[in-house]
């Protein structure tokens, strides 16, 4: 009769043993491969932590409060028309360049090059910034279509249209900084209208800002197209059927690639984040015409829908559940908010067009 087999007793590892394993001196004694491996793991964890910190979306700021601080007034009504709008443009651009990690879209080295979502968020913010600056230069700061354009705005707008992925000379940051400086000069000339303000001696002529209904409609037309496009692209995450030919009824089903779902989501979040601040400035600077047209409620509806779309999400990844399944579809949720904001934009534009 054979003796019963002995079972090996489990190996117990104490905290002292774990600390002994990661001790640099012990790693050095175990050989160079252990030392290199520990260094790689440490660097990887450090880069991951930095990337997570840099990847957080920026919180919203109070446009009127920032504008009053820059103007040096205690009452917002003491600011000239356009001061809040110009401040919103400047502060949005400044946030792009000086948020944690700086401007990441053109980074060529880690940890910035490892970022995926934040560059898309930056591109959405930049697109909204370009729309707001173009509307100011081409419509809002002109008395009529044949009026001379503002010299500083003519310099600022093309700077913001510079390639956002350029890292060589000139870099994206340097060109966007020039755009901010030109916008600040425009705002400084607006400040000549602030009671008791002493503008710089080289400020030139007063800057103009015409808060008319037709000027605001020009910006809303751009916003309407942007929001409609974003809503359509987000909805395509679940598959979007479109009719190609009305004669034979052929239909093509387009669906966003799995790799691009989070890119479109964060681009839309960035565009909405920036647009909220521009519309807050519009709410103040166009308050008279909005009140006369009883259109203030429509503008506030746009802002509230965009703000609701900025709510926090709990999942570490952008979920793309289908139908009424177990998982949510973040893209469709955001598309719903943007579509409702787009509908309110159309209503507001129609109100402003009425006599």
ABEGO torsion letter per residue (X at the ends): XBBBBBBBBBBBBBAAAAAAAABAAAAAAAEAAAAAAAAAAAAAAAAAAAAAAAABBBBBBBAAAAAAAAAGBABAAABBBGAAAAAAAAAAAAAAAABBGEBAAABABOAAAABAAAAAAAAAAAAAAAAAAAAAAAAAABABAABBBBAAAAAAAAAAABBAABABOBBAAAAAAAAAAAAAAAAAAAAAABBGBBBBAAAEBBBBBBBBAAAAAAAAAAAAAAAAAAAAAAAAAAEBBBBABAAAGBBBBBBBBAAAAAAAAAAAAAAAAAAAAAAAAAAAAAAAAAAAAGAAAAAAAAAAAAAAAABBBABABBBBBBEABABBBAAAAAAAAAAAAAAAAAAAAAAAABX
